[in-house]
């Protein structure tokens, strides 16, 4: 992993250029059991009603995972933590 973080040039390169965060977030997505179509629909409804949509993580084992990196390749999802109102 240090090679991914350090890159190949004289200085550090961004981690995102290698897709590392997307792979970590994708594994979180798979662990979540969320359905992309269902979440896209819920996001659309929440936006139309101008209300927030909150994902709740239950169980102490799951709460320790980096859910801020939750990622799905759907254009309306991507990194969910970056999705603002």
SVG drawing of the C-alpha trace seen along z (x, -y; Angstrom):
<svg xmlns="http://www.w3.org/2000/svg" viewBox="-42 -22 54 29">
<polyline fill="none" stroke="black" stroke-width="0.4" points="0.0,0.0 2.9,-2.4 3.7,-2.2 0.2,-3.4 0.5,-6.2 3.9,-7.3 3.5,-7.0 6.2,-6.6 7.6,-10.2 9.9,-12.2 7.0,-13.4 3.8,-11.9 0.9,-11.3 -2.7,-11.5 -4.3,-8.3 -7.4,-8.9 -5.4,-8.7 -5.0,-5.0 -8.7,-4.2 -7.7,-3.1 -10.5,-5.1 -13.0,-3.8 -12.0,-0.2 -12.3,-0.7 -15.6,-2.5 -16.9,0.1 -16.1,2.8 -18.0,0.8 -21.0,0.6 -21.0,4.4 -20.9,4.8 -23.8,2.3 -26.4,4.4 -27.8,1.1 -29.5,1.3 -28.4,-1.5 -31.8,-1.9 -33.6,-2.1 -31.1,-4.7 -31.3,-6.8 -35.1,-6.8 -34.9,-7.7 -32.5,-10.5 -34.8,-11.9 -37.8,-11.8 -35.8,-13.5 -34.6,-16.3 -38.1,-16.8 -39.4,-17.1 -36.4,-19.2 -35.7,-16.9 -32.4,-15.2 -31.7,-11.6 -29.8,-9.9 -28.1,-6.5 -27.8,-4.8 -25.2,-2.3 -26.2,0.3 -24.1,2.7 -20.8,1.9 -18.8,4.0 -20.1,2.0 -19.7,-1.4 -15.9,-1.0 -15.7,-0.9 -14.9,-4.0 -18.4,-4.7 -17.4,-8.1 -15.8,-6.3 -19.0,-4.6 -18.9,-4.5 -21.0,-3.3 -20.2,-3.9 -23.8,-5.2 -23.5,-8.9 -26.0,-10.0 -24.2,-8.2 -20.4,-8.0 -19.0,-9.0 -22.1,-9.5 -20.3,-11.6 -19.8,-14.2 -23.4,-14.4 -24.9,-17.6 -28.4,-18.8"/>
</svg>
